[in-house]
Amino acid sequence: MESAQTGLWAWLPIREPKAFPAMRPVSIRQWSPWGLLLCLLCCSCLGDLSPSTAPEKRPGSQGLRFRLAGFPRKPFEGRVEIQRAGEWGTICDDDFTLQAAHVLCRELGFTEATGWTHSAKYGPGTGRIWLDNLSCSGTEQSVTECASRGWGNSDCTHDEDAGVICKDQRLPGFSDSNVIEVEQHLQVEEVRLRPAVGRGRRPLPMTEGLVEVRLPDGWFQVCDKGWSAHNSHVVCGMLGFPSEKRVNTAFYRLLAQRQQHSFGLHGVACVGTEAHLSLCSLEFYRANDTTRCPGGAPAVVSCVPGPLYAASSGQKKQQQSKPQGETRVRLKGGAHPGEGRVEVLKASTWGTVCDRKWDLQAASVVCRELGFGSAREALSGARMGQGMGAIHLSEVRCSGQEPSLWKCPHKNITAEDCSHSRDAGVRCNLPYTGVETKIRLSGGRSRHEGRVEVQIGEPGSLRWGLICGDDWGTLEAMVVCRQLGLGYANHGLQETWYWDSGNTTEVVMSGVRCTGSELSLDQCAHHGTHVACKRTGTRFTAGVICSETASDLLLHSALVQETAYIEDRPLHMLYCAAEENCLARSARSAPWPYGHRRLLRFSSQIHNLGRADFRPKAGRHSWVWHECHGHYHSMDIFTHYDILTPNGTKVAEGHKASFCLEDTECQEDVAKRYECANFGEQGITVGCWDLYRHDIDCQWIDITDVRPGNYILQVVINPNFEVAESDFTNNAMKCNCKYDGHRIWVHNCHIGDAFSEEANRRFERYPGQTSNQIV
């Protein structure tokens, strides 16, 4: 009878009236006989319903309950807790994956997972740790079908509790009352600064004002009794600022005497290392508290913005006047500002950080060091793409007070200790700037695409206008997508006739030129108020297609150095190469078919380390067939090969069309997707690489006319930015080379952004003598 009761309760959980703050199970023994009979009849009826309206409860999940717990969180995220045998417990994050999160989110009544967290992001749980080394494929009907160490068998602590972030979309017919446990205590859901005086337009971001917290009943102020600099530090971090400064409290207290206030919080006591105010010790006023904050005033905070967000010229000058050494930490591969893979500089070379013991404290140190606020999320498992080269740090343990990640205790590791599949990343809190309100997309099939419209004019006379499509490209589209918070740019379009322009027909901006790193379009160069557009009409206005993921190509520089050699190739063997313009101009006047050309040959291995496949811009219908070599070109220019003098003058060049983009080899757990044979699809899969061997046509630079001397060999992938990538700064590779007229020495090959600034200066100042002798 007990098992039947348990199964029935799991199938039809009972909700208490809404007036009660928590939901508790009601025993069947409390039901009247008529109620029990009615329930049984309902169960038999419900069994006939289709799964789309009332999904069948899986047998493996009977006897288990699931809930989201911890704080700060939203209703669809939190620490995962499971009730088994009447006892609530957690899941260890060891071997936890997105596939396991999918299964758990479905158990919780959501359609799927969008992410997962580790290291007790939502706070450590209590009680048992029910599951450890949980391994799911993602298709399981129940978490009981996933592999694990067994129920209750774990060597973890609650500091390793796993959490999930579910898509805010419910499974049809799923009952809420068996999903989220409502916690008994209040939470600080959000924090903001409100100006104490004036309601007019103020420059963003807001750096100083009264601290207000959002509770379930609305926005309330915080009593300043016992308020400390540590509290201000935490608040500023949440608002996207790296630090705080002293504020004139006497002025604000004088103002407070003339205003009415609504206090909801007091007794705040932070250590200063917390990533969220909810993690601090604090007290909430009760509804029947008639006297609130006696003798006190609203807490006031003044924050210092980072270099990217300095709101006024005075702040910028003040920051620029401070001596700035080269940063030893950077973020790579993120779609938005303040997020990315963490890379650190060691011995003049950039490398990644292993995610072992990576947590919010360490992530917050990185964020503040880079001029952002505290960390919103500490990412593991190469969520921001895999790096390449060295892994410098592991087991970083920060208290949160360190000025730099290098000040935190850490372990120096070797390549055997960790792999790039465990590269750590961060998402930082950013100041609110409102730049997304000054631009919009219109006419597209979804919010991620459309014709770009910008807002111009002064308050009271604002209007929307279009952008001239002349010279509009991927770099400009990257800025638009970043400004709108839509990730990366998939395409920058110069013609948008297929998208309806609506009532907006005026072109108000032209000549837009961006580097791709700007935070908003108004930071890019353009013609100003004077609009000059070669092609008029709304059909020739700028458009974008944005994406949450992008590819990231990287050349294996060591292979170039290892395979480089000189060949004197007879002209009668170079007709196809001449037809495809792979020789120097002087070859046109050569005595064909007699004589030869001197070629610097090398292999190039191009990896895709991003989060989306690299695909040619052009569709298969527009690929060009080259009869001589018997293959299709899917891109006109895929790579530039150049020989430069130390001052950057080009003395020899080569170019390579995409003879064939395909997956030559892949990592162990990645399957090949692209193959050129039989007019197959072309591209490079994430985790795979395309190899162009040194012995194929056009895999060279024609150096017949180059005089002996010291030079720089440069290789640039995707040089015209035809295909969007998450990071273009790593597309160039450089090598030192010395040519004596008969032999060439190539050494010190490296990706363009792999060295420190000082190491790059040394590289360009002196190309070097000998390292590798190549005959």
C-alpha distance (Angstrom), angle and dihedral (degrees) to the residues before:
residue distance angle dihedral
M1 . . .
E2 3.80 . .
S3 3.79 92.9 .
A4 3.77 91.0 49.7
Q5 3.77 90.4 51.6
T6 3.79 91.7 49.8
G7 3.78 93.4 49.6
L8 3.79 92.7 46.6
W9 3.79 92.2 49.5
A10 3.81 91.3 50.8
W11 3.82 88.7 50.5
L12 3.80 96.9 46.9
P13 3.82 109.7 24.2
I14 3.81 113.7 -171.7
R15 3.78 123.0 -127.5
E16 3.77 121.4 -146.3
P17 3.81 119.3 -134.5
K18 3.81 113.4 -75.7
A19 3.79 91.6 -112.8
F20 3.81 89.1 74.9
P21 3.80 116.2 79.2
A22 3.80 97.8 -142.4
M23 3.76 137.0 42.1
R24 3.81 119.5 -126.4
P25 3.82 128.9 -179.9
V26 3.78 116.3 -106.3
S27 3.78 115.3 -141.1
I28 3.80 117.7 -123.3
R29 3.79 87.9 -128.3
Q30 3.83 87.2 71.5
W31 3.78 91.8 60.0
S32 3.82 123.4 96.7
P33 3.84 117.0 -118.8
W34 3.83 89.6 -109.4
G35 3.81 90.8 51.4
L36 3.79 92.0 49.6
L37 3.82 91.1 49.0
L38 3.80 90.8 49.5
C39 3.79 90.6 50.0
L40 3.80 92.7 51.2
L41 3.80 90.4 50.4
C42 3.81 90.2 50.1
C43 3.80 90.7 50.4
S44 3.79 91.9 54.1
C45 3.80 89.9 50.0
L46 3.77 93.9 46.3
G47 3.77 89.7 54.3
D48 3.82 89.0 68.9
L49 3.79 94.7 54.9
S50 3.78 119.5 108.4
P51 3.84 117.4 -106.5
S52 3.80 90.9 -114.5
T53 3.78 92.0 66.5
A54 3.77 101.5 32.0
P55 3.81 114.3 14.0
E56 3.74 114.6 -144.0
K57 3.79 114.3 -109.4
R58 3.77 107.6 -118.6
P59 3.78 115.8 -116.6
G60 3.80 91.2 -132.8
S61 3.79 91.3 60.9
Q62 3.79 96.6 51.3
G63 3.78 112.2 117.1
L64 3.82 91.1 25.4
R65 3.79 128.7 98.4
F66 3.78 126.8 -165.4
R67 3.77 131.9 -156.6
L68 3.79 142.2 166.1
A69 3.78 116.5 -123.9
G70 3.80 142.2 166.6
F71 3.78 132.5 63.0
P72 2.97 154.6 -60.3
R73 3.78 92.2 30.9
K74 3.77 147.0 123.4
P75 3.82 123.9 -116.6
F76 3.81 92.6 -94.9
E77 3.80 98.4 49.4
G78 3.77 138.6 53.5
R79 3.77 147.9 97.3
V80 3.81 110.3 -35.9
E81 3.79 113.9 -123.0
I82 3.81 126.9 -177.9
Q83 3.78 126.8 -161.6
R84 3.79 112.7 -145.6
A85 3.78 125.7 168.6
G86 3.78 88.4 -3.2
E87 3.84 94.3 -56.5
W88 3.80 126.6 108.9
G89 3.80 118.4 -137.5
T90 3.81 142.8 158.8
I91 3.82 140.2 -119.5
C92 3.81 123.9 -112.3
D93 3.81 116.3 -125.1
D94 3.84 94.6 -133.6
D95 3.84 108.2 125.4
F96 3.82 89.5 -7.7
T97 3.82 112.6 156.3
L98 3.78 141.2 179.3
Q99 3.81 88.1 -99.5
A100 3.81 90.3 61.5
A101 3.80 88.7 47.4
H102 3.82 90.0 55.0
V103 3.81 91.0 55.2
L104 3.81 93.4 46.7
C105 3.81 93.4 47.1
R106 3.78 89.7 54.2
E107 3.81 88.9 49.7
L108 3.82 86.2 53.7
G109 3.79 92.5 51.4
F110 3.80 100.3 -101.1
T111 3.80 125.4 122.6
E112 3.81 97.4 -124.3
A113 3.80 146.1 -28.8
T114 3.79 125.3 -94.0
G115 3.79 95.3 -171.3
W116 3.78 147.4 -22.0
T117 3.79 136.4 -135.9
H118 3.77 136.3 -143.5
S119 3.79 140.3 -165.9
A120 3.82 92.9 49.0
K121 3.81 95.3 -68.0
Y122 3.82 89.2 173.1
G123 3.78 92.7 46.2
P124 3.81 129.6 -83.2
G125 3.78 117.7 -66.0
T126 3.78 128.8 -139.5
G127 3.77 136.3 -126.2
R128 3.80 124.9 26.1
I129 3.78 127.0 0.4
W130 3.77 96.8 -136.2
L131 3.82 101.2 -173.8
D132 3.80 135.0 31.7
N133 3.83 132.0 176.5
L134 3.80 88.7 15.3
S135 3.80 109.9 -170.7
C136 3.81 120.7 -172.5
S137 3.79 133.0 167.2
G138 3.82 90.5 -148.2
T139 3.80 96.1 -116.5
E140 3.82 97.7 81.8
Q141 3.80 118.0 123.8
S142 3.81 90.9 -142.1
V143 3.78 138.5 15.3
T144 3.81 87.1 -117.7
E145 3.81 87.7 70.9
C146 3.82 91.8 59.9
A147 3.79 121.4 93.1
S148 3.82 118.5 -108.7
R149 3.80 142.2 144.6
G150 3.78 89.2 -86.2
W151 3.78 133.7 -91.8
G152 3.80 112.5 -46.6
N153 3.82 93.5 -1.0
S154 3.81 106.5 123.2
D155 3.79 141.2 132.4
C156 3.83 93.4 -161.2
T157 3.79 133.1 106.7
H158 3.79 125.9 -138.2
D159 3.80 88.6 -100.3
E160 3.83 84.2 77.5
D161 3.81 97.4 52.8
A162 3.81 113.6 144.3
G163 3.78 125.5 -133.1
V164 3.78 135.8 -170.8
I165 3.79 136.5 -142.9
C166 3.79 108.9 -150.4
K167 3.78 128.2 -163.0
D168 3.80 108.0 -99.3
Q169 3.80 92.1 -117.1
R170 3.79 122.3 103.6
L171 3.79 129.1 -139.0
P172 3.82 108.5 -110.3
G173 3.80 112.0 -96.9
F174 3.80 96.6 6.7
S175 3.81 112.7 144.6
D176 3.81 114.3 -122.4
S177 3.77 94.0 -151.4
N178 3.78 92.5 73.7
V179 3.80 95.1 46.8
I180 3.78 117.5 60.2
E181 3.75 125.0 26.9
V182 3.79 110.7 -143.1
E183 3.78 108.5 -132.0
Q184 3.76 118.8 -132.2
H185 3.80 97.5 -130.4
L186 3.78 128.5 71.8
Q187 3.78 122.2 -110.5
V188 3.78 135.5 -148.0
E189 3.78 99.9 -123.0
E190 3.80 99.8 -178.9
V191 3.81 141.9 -3.8
R192 3.80 130.2 -145.9
L193 3.81 140.9 167.8
R194 3.79 119.4 -122.5
P195 3.81 121.5 -165.1
A196 3.79 111.9 -114.4
V197 3.80 94.3 -142.6
G198 3.79 134.6 28.9
R199 3.77 129.4 22.4
G200 3.78 99.2 -144.6
R201 3.79 127.3 112.4
R202 3.77 111.1 -61.1
P203 3.79 127.3 -169.8
L204 3.77 115.1 -97.4
P205 2.92 138.0 -96.1
M206 3.81 96.4 53.7
T207 3.80 106.1 -136.4
E208 3.82 103.5 172.6
G209 3.79 135.9 37.1
L210 3.78 148.3 87.4
V211 3.78 115.3 -34.8
E212 3.79 112.2 -119.4
V213 3.80 126.9 -177.9
R214 3.77 127.6 -159.0
L215 3.79 114.1 -129.7
P216 3.82 126.7 175.5
D217 3.82 89.6 -87.3
G218 3.81 97.2 48.8
W219 3.81 140.2 -86.9
F220 3.82 120.5 -21.9
Q221 3.77 136.6 175.2
V222 3.79 127.2 -119.0
C223 3.80 124.4 -120.4
D224 3.81 110.4 -120.0
K225 3.81 95.9 -145.2
G226 3.79 105.5 126.6
W227 3.79 91.6 2.4
S228 3.81 110.4 160.4
A229 3.80 140.7 -171.7
H230 3.82 87.3 -105.5
N231 3.80 89.4 61.2
S232 3.81 90.5 49.6
H233 3.79 90.0 49.3
V234 3.80 91.6 56.0
V235 3.82 93.4 45.7
C236 3.81 92.7 48.7
G237 3.80 90.0 48.8
M238 3.80 91.0 53.7
L239 3.80 89.8 50.5
G240 3.81 92.9 52.3
F241 3.81 101.0 -99.1
P242 3.81 123.5 125.6
S243 3.80 97.4 -144.1
E244 3.80 146.8 2.3
K245 3.80 135.8 -128.8
R246 3.77 135.9 -153.2
V247 3.76 117.6 -80.5
N248 3.83 132.1 -152.4
T249 3.81 96.7 -106.2
A250 3.83 92.8 174.9
F251 3.80 90.3 63.3
Y252 3.79 93.0 49.7
R253 3.80 93.2 45.2
L254 3.79 89.1 54.3
L255 3.80 89.9 52.1
A256 3.80 91.3 46.4
Q257 3.79 91.5 61.7
R258 3.82 89.4 64.9
Q259 3.80 97.4 46.3
Q260 3.76 137.9 68.2
H261 3.77 118.3 -122.1
S262 3.77 137.9 -164.8
F263 3.79 111.2 -148.3
G264 3.78 121.3 -163.3
L265 3.77 103.6 160.7
H266 3.80 138.0 43.4
G267 3.79 141.0 156.4
V268 3.80 93.5 51.6
A269 3.80 110.3 175.2
C270 3.81 116.4 174.2
V271 3.77 127.5 176.8
G272 3.81 89.3 -146.5
T273 3.79 98.1 -116.9
E274 3.80 97.1 82.7
A275 3.80 118.0 116.9
H276 3.82 92.4 -149.9
L277 3.79 135.3 28.1
S278 3.82 90.1 -123.5
L279 3.80 88.6 67.8
C280 3.81 90.9 61.5
S281 3.78 125.5 86.3
L282 3.83 106.6 -95.9
E283 3.79 143.1 150.1
F284 3.78 131.2 -136.4
Y285 3.79 123.8 -143.4
R286 3.78 113.3 -116.3
A287 3.76 121.3 -124.5
N288 3.81 91.9 -110.5
D289 3.82 94.8 50.9
T290 3.80 103.1 119.2
T291 3.81 96.5 178.7
R292 3.76 114.7 53.8
C293 3.82 127.2 -179.1
P294 3.83 96.3 -9.9
G295 3.79 110.1 -157.8
G296 3.77 90.7 2.7
A297 3.79 137.6 100.3
P298 3.80 138.1 -148.6
A299 3.80 113.5 -66.6
V300 3.80 113.2 -106.9
V301 3.79 126.4 -157.3
S302 3.81 132.1 -169.8
C303 3.80 116.4 -164.2
V304 3.80 132.2 -163.2
P305 3.83 113.1 -133.7
G306 3.78 121.9 -138.1
P307 3.81 121.9 -111.8
L308 3.82 93.6 -88.8
Y309 3.79 92.7 54.5
A310 3.78 105.1 36.9
A311 3.80 99.6 145.8
S312 3.80 100.1 -157.2
S313 3.77 137.7 34.6
G314 3.80 89.7 -115.8
Q315 3.76 91.4 59.9
K316 3.78 91.5 45.5
K317 3.80 92.2 51.0
Q318 3.78 91.0 47.0
Q319 3.78 91.6 52.2
Q320 3.78 94.1 43.8
S321 3.78 91.3 51.3
K322 3.79 90.8 62.4
P323 3.80 114.2 89.5
Q324 3.79 106.7 -101.3
G325 3.78 117.9 -157.2
E326 3.77 120.5 -165.1
T327 3.77 111.5 -77.5
R328 3.79 116.3 -111.8
V329 3.81 95.1 -158.6
R330 3.81 130.1 57.4
L331 3.81 141.0 165.5
K332 3.80 122.6 -125.9
G333 3.78 134.7 -174.2
G334 3.82 100.1 17.9
A335 3.78 122.3 141.6
H336 3.80 93.3 -147.0
P337 3.82 134.5 38.6
G338 3.78 112.9 -85.8
E339 3.78 96.8 27.0
G340 3.76 134.8 90.9
R341 3.77 148.4 87.9
V342 3.82 111.6 -40.9
E343 3.80 114.2 -120.2
V344 3.81 126.3 179.9
L345 3.80 132.0 -161.5
K346 3.79 117.6 -122.0
A347 3.81 126.7 165.3
S348 3.83 89.3 -7.3
T349 3.83 91.4 -57.8
W350 3.80 128.9 104.5
G351 3.80 119.4 -128.6
T352 3.80 139.6 163.1
V353 3.83 135.6 -104.7
C354 3.81 124.0 -117.0
D355 3.80 113.4 -125.1
R356 3.82 96.0 -130.7
K357 3.83 107.2 131.9
W358 3.82 89.3 -6.8
D359 3.82 108.1 160.3
L360 3.81 144.4 160.4
Q361 3.81 93.3 -84.0
A362 3.80 92.9 57.6
A363 3.80 91.7 41.4
S364 3.82 90.6 50.8
V365 3.80 91.2 53.1
V366 3.81 88.7 54.7
C367 3.80 92.8 47.2
R368 3.81 95.3 49.5
E369 3.81 91.6 44.0
L370 3.81 88.5 57.3
G371 3.80 93.7 49.1
F372 3.81 99.6 -98.4
G373 3.79 130.5 110.3
S374 3.78 127.7 -96.5
A375 3.79 120.3 -50.2
R376 3.76 118.7 -80.9
E377 3.80 91.6 -168.9
A378 3.82 138.1 6.4
L379 3.82 106.8 -143.9
S380 3.78 126.0 -152.7
G381 3.79 136.0 177.3
A382 3.84 95.5 51.2
R383 3.82 91.1 -70.2
M384 3.83 87.5 163.5
G385 3.79 94.7 48.4
Q386 3.79 131.0 -83.7
G387 3.77 122.4 -72.4
M388 3.77 125.8 -142.2
G389 3.78 131.3 -132.4
A390 3.78 125.1 19.0
I391 3.81 128.3 14.5
H392 3.79 102.6 -149.2
L393 3.81 105.7 -179.5
S394 3.79 140.6 32.8
E395 3.82 137.4 172.4
V396 3.80 92.7 23.4
R397 3.81 108.9 -173.1
C398 3.80 114.0 -171.0
S399 3.78 127.7 177.5
G400 3.80 89.4 -151.8
Q401 3.80 95.0 -114.3
E402 3.81 97.3 86.0
P403 3.84 117.7 113.5
S404 3.81 91.7 -142.4
L405 3.79 138.6 21.5
W406 3.79 88.2 -120.3
K407 3.82 89.2 64.0
C408 3.82 91.1 61.1
P409 3.81 120.0 92.5
H410 3.78 108.4 -99.2
K411 3.76 144.2 158.2
N412 3.78 124.4 -113.3
I413 3.78 108.2 -137.2
T414 3.76 142.9 -167.0
A415 3.78 127.2 -131.4
E416 3.80 90.5 -97.5
D417 3.82 93.0 60.1
C418 3.80 97.5 61.2
S419 3.81 141.5 3.0
H420 3.79 133.1 -142.1
S421 3.80 89.2 -105.7
R422 3.82 83.8 77.8
D423 3.81 98.5 50.4
A424 3.81 111.7 146.9
G425 3.80 123.9 -127.3
V426 3.81 141.1 177.9
R427 3.78 143.2 -145.9
C428 3.79 111.8 -154.4
N429 3.79 132.1 -158.1
L430 3.81 110.0 -105.3
P431 3.81 131.1 -159.1
Y432 3.77 115.8 -105.3
T433 3.80 108.2 -110.3
G434 3.79 101.9 165.6
V435 3.84 92.7 -134.1
E436 3.80 90.7 135.4
T437 3.81 89.9 67.2
K438 3.81 92.6 62.0
I439 3.79 95.9 63.2
R440 3.80 136.9 40.7
L441 3.80 143.2 173.6
S442 3.79 122.5 -124.6
G443 3.79 137.4 -173.6
G444 3.80 97.9 20.4
R445 3.78 127.5 129.6
S446 3.82 90.9 -116.8
R447 3.79 138.1 11.9
H448 3.82 89.0 -94.2
E449 3.79 95.5 68.2
G450 3.78 141.9 39.3
R451 3.78 148.5 93.9
V452 3.82 111.4 -42.4
E453 3.81 116.1 -116.7
V454 3.80 124.5 -175.7
Q455 3.78 130.4 -162.3
I456 3.81 117.8 -125.4
G457 3.77 137.1 170.6
E458 3.78 136.0 58.1
P459 3.83 127.6 -64.6
G460 3.77 108.1 -71.6
S461 3.80 93.4 26.3
L462 3.80 103.7 52.4
R463 3.79 118.2 148.0
W464 3.79 138.6 173.1
G465 3.78 124.3 -118.0
L466 3.82 142.7 172.2
I467 3.82 132.0 -109.8
C468 3.79 123.7 -122.1
G469 3.81 110.8 -110.7
D470 3.84 95.5 -141.9
D471 3.83 110.1 126.0
W472 3.82 90.9 -9.3
G473 3.81 109.7 153.7
T474 3.78 149.1 151.9
L475 3.81 96.0 -62.2
E476 3.80 92.7 55.1
A477 3.81 90.6 45.3
M478 3.82 89.9 52.2
V479 3.80 90.2 59.6
V480 3.81 92.8 48.4
C481 3.81 93.1 50.4
R482 3.81 90.9 46.8
Q483 3.80 92.3 48.8
L484 3.81 91.1 51.6
G485 3.81 92.5 46.0
L486 3.81 91.0 -119.6
G487 3.80 98.6 127.3
Y488 3.80 123.8 -123.8
A489 3.79 131.3 -1.5
N490 3.77 116.0 -104.8
H491 3.80 94.6 -178.6
G492 3.78 139.4 -0.8
L493 3.81 107.5 -149.0
Q494 3.81 127.1 -156.3
E495 3.80 94.6 -171.0
T496 3.78 123.5 48.7
W497 3.81 103.4 166.8
Y498 3.81 90.5 130.7
W499 3.84 91.6 63.0
D500 3.77 119.8 75.7
S501 3.80 111.7 -117.6
G502 3.79 93.7 -158.4
N503 3.78 113.9 -161.8
T504 3.82 94.2 -25.5
T505 3.81 109.3 95.7
E506 3.83 105.8 140.6
V507 3.81 118.4 104.3
V508 3.82 105.9 -141.3
M509 3.82 103.4 167.2
S510 3.81 134.4 44.9
G511 3.78 140.9 162.6
V512 3.80 93.3 42.6
R513 3.81 112.2 178.5
C514 3.81 121.1 177.6
T515 3.79 133.3 176.5
G516 3.80 89.5 -146.9
S517 3.81 96.3 -115.1
E518 3.83 98.6 83.6
L519 3.81 119.5 117.2
S520 3.80 94.0 -141.4
L521 3.79 138.7 13.7
D522 3.81 93.7 -111.3
Q523 3.83 88.1 66.7
C524 3.82 90.1 62.6
A525 3.79 123.1 88.6
H526 3.82 115.6 -100.1
H527 3.80 141.3 153.0
G528 3.80 94.4 -87.8
T529 3.77 118.2 -144.7
H530 3.82 91.0 -17.2
V531 3.81 109.2 86.1
A532 3.81 117.3 -157.6
C533 3.80 114.9 176.4
K534 3.81 123.0 170.9
R535 3.78 93.3 -158.7
T536 3.78 114.6 41.8
G537 3.76 129.6 -158.9
T538 3.77 133.8 65.7
R539 3.80 92.5 -86.6
F540 3.83 89.6 70.6
T541 3.80 97.0 52.6
A542 3.80 126.6 117.4
G543 3.78 123.3 -88.6
V544 3.80 137.9 173.0
I545 3.78 141.1 -156.2
C546 3.81 112.3 -154.5
S547 3.79 130.6 -161.6
E548 3.80 135.8 -170.7
T549 3.82 90.9 -133.2
A550 3.80 136.2 41.4
S551 3.78 140.8 179.0
D552 3.81 123.5 -105.0
L553 3.80 119.7 -157.9
L554 3.79 122.0 -157.1
L555 3.80 129.0 179.8
H556 3.81 118.9 -133.9
S557 3.80 96.2 -122.8
A558 3.81 97.2 -173.0
L559 3.81 91.1 60.4
V560 3.82 90.9 56.4
Q561 3.79 90.0 54.3
E562 3.81 93.3 45.7
T563 3.83 97.1 49.1
A564 3.83 104.1 37.9
Y565 3.81 117.3 122.0
I566 3.83 141.4 144.9
E567 3.81 124.0 -107.2
D568 3.80 128.5 -175.4
R569 3.81 99.9 -148.0
P570 3.84 121.4 -166.9
L571 3.80 115.0 -116.5
H572 3.80 93.4 -126.2
M573 3.84 87.4 67.1
L574 3.82 93.9 52.2
Y575 3.80 105.1 64.0
C576 3.80 93.6 108.4
A577 3.81 91.1 46.5
A578 3.81 90.8 50.9
E579 3.80 90.1 49.9
E580 3.82 89.7 54.8
N581 3.82 92.1 46.3
C582 3.80 95.3 -114.7
L583 3.82 95.6 138.5
A584 3.80 133.2 75.0
R585 3.81 118.6 -90.7
S586 3.81 92.0 -106.8
A587 3.82 88.8 66.7
R588 3.81 88.6 76.0
S589 3.79 90.8 68.4
A590 3.82 94.6 42.5
P591 3.86 118.7 119.5
W592 3.84 95.6 -102.4
P593 3.00 127.1 -129.4
Y594 3.81 91.2 15.0
G595 3.76 126.5 72.3
H596 3.81 128.6 28.9
R597 3.80 144.4 -107.9
R598 3.81 124.3 -126.0
L599 3.80 110.1 -128.4
L600 3.80 131.2 -169.5
R601 3.80 102.3 -145.9
F602 3.82 129.6 -169.2
S603 3.79 140.9 151.8
S604 3.79 122.6 -107.8
Q605 3.78 123.6 -156.7
I606 3.81 112.9 -169.4
H607 3.81 118.3 -162.4
N608 3.80 127.5 -162.2
L609 3.81 105.7 -142.0
G610 3.80 96.3 164.7
R611 3.79 131.8 97.7
A612 3.82 98.8 -104.4
D613 3.80 134.0 49.1
F614 3.80 117.9 -94.8
R615 3.81 107.0 -120.1
P616 3.82 129.2 177.9
K617 3.78 114.7 -99.5
A618 3.79 92.4 -128.4
G619 3.79 122.7 68.3
R620 3.79 122.4 -121.6
H621 3.80 91.1 -98.4
S622 3.82 90.5 67.9
W623 3.81 100.4 42.4
V624 3.81 113.3 123.2
W625 3.81 120.5 -124.5
H626 3.81 115.4 -139.7
E627 3.76 109.5 -158.5
C628 3.78 96.1 -168.0
H629 3.81 95.2 61.3
G630 3.80 94.5 24.8
H631 3.79 100.0 -127.1
Y632 3.80 144.3 99.0
H633 3.81 124.0 -103.4
S634 3.80 110.0 -143.5
M635 3.83 94.1 -178.0
D636 3.80 128.3 32.6
I637 3.80 93.6 -142.3
F638 3.78 120.6 17.6
T639 3.82 101.2 157.8
H640 3.80 138.2 14.8
Y641 3.82 120.0 -148.0
D642 3.82 115.7 -165.0
I643 3.80 140.5 173.0
L644 3.83 109.8 -149.5
T645 3.78 134.4 -173.8
P646 3.82 116.2 -123.4
N647 3.83 89.4 -95.0
G648 3.82 91.9 53.6
T649 3.82 101.0 -100.2
K650 3.80 111.9 147.5
V651 3.83 113.1 -126.8
A652 3.82 99.8 166.6
E653 3.75 134.7 14.5
G654 3.76 143.7 -176.6
H655 3.75 134.2 -179.3
K656 3.74 134.5 -159.0
A657 3.76 126.2 -151.1
S658 3.78 113.7 -152.0
F659 3.79 95.1 -87.5
C660 3.75 85.9 -176.7
L661 3.78 129.6 -22.5
E662 3.78 107.7 -148.9
D663 3.80 143.5 139.1
T664 3.80 104.3 -93.5
E665 3.81 93.2 172.3
C666 3.82 136.0 -7.8
Q667 3.76 140.0 -162.7
E668 3.80 116.9 -86.0
D669 3.79 97.5 -94.5
V670 3.84 96.3 40.2
A671 3.81 125.0 89.2
K672 3.80 122.7 -145.6
R673 3.78 114.0 -108.3
Y674 3.81 105.9 172.8
E675 3.79 128.8 61.6
C676 3.78 127.9 161.4
A677 3.78 98.8 -148.9
N678 3.80 116.2 112.1
F679 3.80 94.1 11.6
G680 3.81 90.0 -59.5
E681 3.78 127.2 174.0
Q682 3.80 114.8 -76.1
G683 3.80 127.6 -141.7
I684 3.80 144.7 92.6
T685 3.81 118.1 -96.8
V686 3.80 121.7 -137.7
G687 3.80 106.4 -90.5
C688 3.83 93.9 22.0
W689 3.79 135.0 95.5
D690 3.78 138.4 -147.3
L691 3.81 115.9 -136.0
Y692 3.81 122.9 -154.0
R693 3.80 106.0 -170.3
H694 3.78 121.3 -140.4
D695 3.83 91.8 -118.2
I696 3.83 99.0 62.2
D697 3.78 124.9 95.8
C698 3.82 118.4 -82.3
Q699 3.81 92.8 11.2
W700 3.79 89.1 123.2
I701 3.79 149.3 62.1
D702 3.81 117.9 -112.5
I703 3.86 102.6 -128.6
T704 3.82 96.6 168.8
D705 3.84 91.1 120.3
V706 3.83 97.6 40.3
R707 3.80 116.4 114.0
P708 3.83 122.3 -140.2
G709 3.80 114.1 -84.2
N710 3.79 147.0 93.8
Y711 3.80 115.5 -53.1
I712 3.79 145.3 164.7
L713 3.80 120.6 -119.7
Q714 3.80 110.3 -148.3
V715 3.80 128.7 -172.4
V716 3.83 119.8 -174.1
I717 3.81 122.5 -170.9
N718 3.80 120.8 -151.2
P719 3.83 88.7 1.8
N720 3.80 96.7 177.6
F721 3.82 93.8 48.5
E722 3.80 88.9 -121.8
V723 3.81 91.6 151.1
A724 3.79 120.9 43.8
E725 3.79 118.8 -115.2
S726 3.77 133.2 -179.3
D727 3.81 91.0 -122.6
F728 3.80 128.5 20.8
T729 3.83 95.6 175.8
N730 3.82 91.8 82.4
N731 3.83 95.9 50.3
A732 3.81 95.2 92.8
M733 3.82 126.5 74.8
K734 3.79 125.6 -168.0
C735 3.80 134.0 -166.9
N736 3.79 134.6 -177.1
C737 3.78 112.7 -123.0
K738 3.81 136.1 179.4
Y739 3.80 119.7 -160.2
D740 3.81 121.2 -167.7
G741 3.80 97.0 -179.1
H742 3.80 94.1 -95.1
R743 3.79 106.8 40.5
I744 3.77 135.9 26.6
W745 3.80 130.4 -149.1
V746 3.79 116.6 -153.9
H747 3.80 120.6 -171.9
N748 3.80 145.6 140.4
C749 3.80 93.2 47.6
H750 3.80 112.4 177.2
I751 3.79 142.5 154.8
G752 3.80 112.0 -93.4
D753 3.81 95.7 -109.4
A754 3.82 97.6 33.8
F755 3.83 95.0 94.0
S756 3.78 132.7 62.9
E757 3.80 118.4 -102.4
E758 3.79 91.4 -104.8
A759 3.81 92.4 49.7
N760 3.81 89.6 50.8
R761 3.79 90.5 51.1
R762 3.80 90.3 52.3
F763 3.80 89.8 47.6
E764 3.81 93.8 53.2
R765 3.80 94.1 40.8
Y766 3.80 94.5 57.1
P767 3.81 120.3 17.1
G768 3.79 90.4 -161.7
Q769 3.74 138.7 -128.8
T770 3.78 122.7 -105.3
S771 3.73 135.4 -14.4
N772 3.79 108.8 133.2
Q773 3.77 117.7 27.9
I774 3.79 111.4 -144.6
V775 3.74 122.7 -172.9
